[in-house]
């Protein structure tokens, strides 16, 4: 099938590459000329396992192309997929200006029937706004005879495993009331729907809402577990044992119940705020969602509070090793990462940071630039050399089994503040290292 994807960000690029991999002819369009040029040269703007080879191979085969030419892109695809960003506005609501700009471009350039698919995460009712914008643009052209439909097809990708999530989706949500559109979407996703029926078809508004409901449910699990972790510390319980106990209940499960420093990234924070704003728009008091956000915001400061308390508020002039900058492993994404809250609090207190992350170093440099109180180190071992303590923000695999003897020798003060509960407190204690984690008593 011929498919056009507007937006070559995280969602658009991964989805486009995977659809090209199964044989569809995909044209990706973006207004960022530099990004398009880099992609045509085989330079991938984001780190995502498996994505680089997928894009390069399908680009070489001619199944995926990158362009800034909206007119040519619209003419190419029977399906027009909108995957542009919906950044939060100042009040937390989703900004739809890029989505509606694409809708206007499609209405301006289309010369044949089209199916317009909303892939971006958008508030309920956005597909109706897209439809109205396209119809308005066609009317201005005098081409009201051109037929089109607008469907919702939200994404459910996890950063760090997005390619696998696209290749083997656990569900494919399609919001449409048109049998013809449903048939086209079934053809588009047929290569991913062979093992068993994964496509769930519903009305457009329900599909739009499903995306927000899913992310907010997962965010709620994280915030709940962090609240339990904080309470466990006060009660002398071990949250890691509690996690195993409640996770064994199939009604709860083990996913998204790991205590830590809160959620970050491009989805959960933005989507929770956006759904709160949507609720306010219909005069509904979203008490639980507001509590989820409040707990998450507070959780990002927990590690700093432990450090500050340990050093009795005397952080000025001290140097802290920081392992992990990305908001989660297998990505270079630092959007709303807990590491940022921690570093900024340390700097405000007069401390210095020696940081290491396997993938997010360049992103950190882009965010903070050159600072005298930030040293980006080439290895995790270099980061701890001469530091007063080790702080862990991201659960990268190569942080899981360090040499604790070497850590003790490298640190000025043998103490670890672990925001991801990577280690067994009893094991750490045997090495003569003091260990502070989340939801467990200090060892």
N, C-alpha and C positions, 0 to 999 in steps of 0.2 A: 504494500500500500504506500501511497505518497503522503507523507506527513510533514507538517511544518511545526517547529517548536520555537516559540518566542521566549527568549530569556535563556542565556547560557550560564546560569548560576548553578548552584549545587544540584537542585532538583532537575532542572531542564537538561543539563549536560549528562547526568547519569541516566535519566530516562531515555533521552535521545540515543545514547550510545548502546543501551541494551536493546532498544527497538531496532536499531540498525543491525545489531548482531544477529537477530533472527531473520533478517532479510528485507525489512522495510526500507524504503528510500526516504531519508530524513534530511531536511534542510533546517539548520538552526540559525536564527536571526537575533542579533543584538545590536544595540546602538553604540556599544563600546568598541570602536575601531581597533584599538590596541589589543583588546582581548581576542577579537576575531582573528587578527593577524597572527597572534601567538598560537592560537589553536590550529590555524592552517599550517603553521610551522611545526606542529606536534608538541607544543608546550602547553601543559595542562595547568590551569590556574589554581587548582585545589588539590590537596592530598586526600585520596580515597583509595584504599586497597583494590587493585584490579582495574581501576578506571583508565590509567594511562595507556596500557596495552590495548584495551578495548577500543578507545578512541582512535589510536594510531592505526590499528589494523583495519577498522571500518572506514576510516578516512582514506587510507591507501586503496581500499577496494571500491571507493566511490559511493558507499552507502550512506555516508554522513558528510555533510558540507556545512561550512560556516560562512555567514555573510552579514553585511549590514543593509543589504538591499531588500527592504520590506516588500516592495512591489513584486519582485521575482519570487520571494518566499511565499507570499500569499497565493500566487498563481500556481505554485508547485503542489500544495497539499490539498487533498480532499478534506483532511482533518487539520484544523488549526488549533494547536495546543498552547495554552497560555500558561507559562511557568515563570513569570517575572516575579520580582520581590514585592512583598506587601509589608514594608517596614512600619514599625509602630509610630503613630503620631505622638505629639507631646502629651496627649491625654491617655495614651495607651491603646487607642483604637487603631485598627489596621488602615493604613493609607492605601487607597485603591487607585491612585493617580496613574501608576504604571499599567495596571490591569486595564483601565478604561482607555488609556492611550493606545494600547494594542488593539482593543476593540474598535476604536476609531480607525486605526490603520487598516484593519481587516475590511471594515465597511467601505473604506476609501478605495482599496485596491482590488477587491474581489470582483470577478467577472463570470463566476459560475457558482452553483450551489456549494455550500460549505457546512461542515459540522465543526462548531467551535467548542473546544473542551477546556474547561477551567481546571487546571492542575495546581495552581497556586492555592495556598491556604487562605481562604477568604471568609468573611462573615456571611451568615445566612442572608440570602437575598441578592448576593453579588451577581449571580448568573442572570438574574432579571435585569440588573443594571447593565450588564454586558449586552444583553439582547436589545435593550432600549437604545444604547449607544450605537450599536451596529445599524438598527432600523433607522435611527435619526440621520446617520451618515449616508445610508443608501437613499433616503428620501431627499436629502440635499443634492444628491447626484441625479435624481430622477430615475433611480434603478430599484424601485420598490418591487419589481418583478423577480429580483434575485432571491431565491429561497435559502434559508439557513436555519440551523437549530443550535441551541446552546445546551451543553451537558456538563455535569459536574463529575470529575474523576480525581478525587483527592489522592495525594501521595502519602505513603506510610513508610518512608525510608528512615533508617537509623544511620546516622553518621558513623563511619567506621565499618559498616557492613551494607552500604547502600546498593552496591552492585549485586550482591547476593540477594538482598531483599527484592530487587527488581526482577532478577532471574527466577527466583522461587518465591513469589508473593504468597502470603498466607490468606489474603483476600484481595479482590479487585472490586472496589466500590464504584458503581456507575449510577449517577442520578439523571434520569431522563423519563419522560412520559411518551416518547416516540418509539414505536416498534422499529422503524427504519434506522434510527440512531443506535438503538440497542444492538441491532444486527451488525452494523458497522463496527461498533466497539467490541463486539464478540469476535469479529474477524481480526481486528487489530491485536487483541490479546490472546487469540487462540493458541499461539505457541507456548504460553505460560499457563494454560488452563487444561492441560491434557490429563494430568494425574487424577484429579478429581475436580468437581465444580467449585471454582473459587470466586466466580463473579456473583456479586450481590447487587441486584438492580432495585432501585428505590426512587422516590421522587427527588427532585433537584435539591430542595431545601433540606431534606433529611440527609442527603449525601454531604452537603456543605457542613451540616452540624456534626455529622459523624466524626469528621477530622478533628474538630475542636474537642468534642467529647472524649475521644480516645486520648489525645495529648493531655487533657486536663485530668483524666482518670490516672494516668501514669504519674503525672506531677503530684497528684494527691497521695499516691502510694509512697513516693519519695519523701514528701514532707511529713507524712504520718510517721514513717520509720525514723526520720531524724528527730521528731518530737519524742518518740519512745526512747531513742538513744540518749537524749539529754536527760530524760526522766530516769533512765536506768543508772546513769552515773550518780544521781542523787540518792538512789535507793540501794546502791552497791550491787546491782545486777550487771551481768555481761550481755550486752546487746547482741553479740555474735552468737551466743548460745540461744538467746531468745529468737533470733532470726531463723536459726535452724528449726527451732520448735514450731514457730508459726508457719514457716515455709512448707513444712511437711503436710500441712492441711491443704488438700487439693483445691479448696475453695479460695485459698490465698495464693499459694504457689511461691516460688523462690525469686521470680523476676521482679525487679524494681523495689526490692525491700532491703537493699544494702545501705546502711547508714553512711553518711559522709558529710560533705560540705555543701550540699544542695545541688540543684540542677542548674545548668547553664545552656549555652548554645543558642541556635537561631530559632528554635521552635517552642519549647516549653514556656520560657519566660514571656515571650511575645504572645503566644496563644492563650495563656491563662489571663493575661491583661486584656487581650482583645475580647474574650468571652465575658469578662467582667463588664467591659464597656457595652457590649451587646445587651447584657442583662439590664444594665442601667437604662438603656434606650427603651426598654419595654417596662421600666419601673419594677424590675424584679431584683430583690436583694439577694445577691449571690454570696451568702455568708461563708459557705465552705470554701469557695474559690478565693475569697479575700483572705481567709485564714491560711490557705495553702501558700499564697504569695507572701504573706507576712512571715510565716515560718521559714520559707526559703530565703528570703532576704536576710533574716536574722542568722540563719545557719551559716551563711558565707563568712560571718565574722567570728565563728566559734573558735577556729584555730588561732587566729590572732589573739583572742581573749585568753586562751590557754598559754600562749607564749608570753604575753604581757604579764599575766599573773605569776608565771614561773620566774621571770626576771624582775619581779616586783616593780614593774612600770619603768625600769631603767633600760630602755632599748637604744638610746642615743649612742651612736658610735659602734654598735654591734653589727656583726655580719651574719646573715642567715643564708644557708644553702636551701635552695628550693628545687625539688624534683617535681616536674610536671607543670606545664603552662596551659596546654589545651584543656578544654572543659571536660573532655573524656579521651580515652585512648583511641588510637587509629584514626586520628584527625589532626589537622593543624588549626582548627577553629578555636578562637579565644573569645568569641562573642559571649558576654556575660559569664565568663569563666570565674570560678571561685578564686583562682590564682590572682586575678586582677584585684579583687577586693583585698586579699591578703597583702600583696605587694604594696598597694597604695597606702594601706594602714601602716605598714612597716616604715615606708618612706616618710609618712607624716610624723612618725615617732622618732625620726632621725636615724633609722637603721639602713644598712646596705643589704642588697640581695645579690647572691651568686646563683644563677638559674640555669637549669638544663631541661630540655625536652627533646625527644627524638625527632619531632616534626614541626613544632610551633615556634622555633627560634626566630625565623624570618618574620613571622607574623608579629611576634612580640616586639621586634625591632621596628616594624612598621607602625605599631601602635604608640610605642613610647620613645622611639628615637634614641639618641645618644644621651645617657645620663651617667653622672659620676657615681650614683648610688645603685646602678644596675650593671652587673657583669654577666654577659651570656657566655657560658662555658661550653667547650666542645664535648665534654664527657660528664657523666654523673659523678665520677670520681673527682674530677677537677672542681666541680661545684662545691664539694664538701671540704676541700682543703683549706684549713684555717678558719672555717666558719664556727660560730658559737653554738649553732644547733642545726639540725636537719629538719626541714618541713616538707611534707609530701602532699601534693594536691591532686595528682592524676595517677590512676592505677595502671601505668604502662607495665607490660610483662617483664621488661628488663629491669624493673625496680623490685621485683618480687624476691629475688635471692641474691642480695649483695653480700660482700664480705663484711661481716659485722666487726671482725677484728680490725680491718682496714678503716672502717667507719669510725671506730672508737679512737684510733690513732690520729685520724685526720681532723676530727672535731676538737675545738678548744674545750667545749663542754660536752661530755658524752650524753647527749639527750636527743631524742627523735620525737617530733610532733607529727603524727600520721593522720591525715585527714581522710584516708581511705581504708584504714584497718587492714593493712597488707600483712602484718606480722603477728606471730603468737607472742603475747606479752611474756610468757614464761621463758620462751627461747631467748628473747632479747635480754631479759634479766640475767641470764647465765653469762652473757658477754659483758656485764657490768655497764650496760647502757640503760639510762632512764627512758621510759617509753610512755608517751601520752597519746591516746587515740580517741575515737569517737564512741561514746556509750559504754566504755569499759574503765574500770578503776586504773589509775596510774600504777605501772609496775616498777 
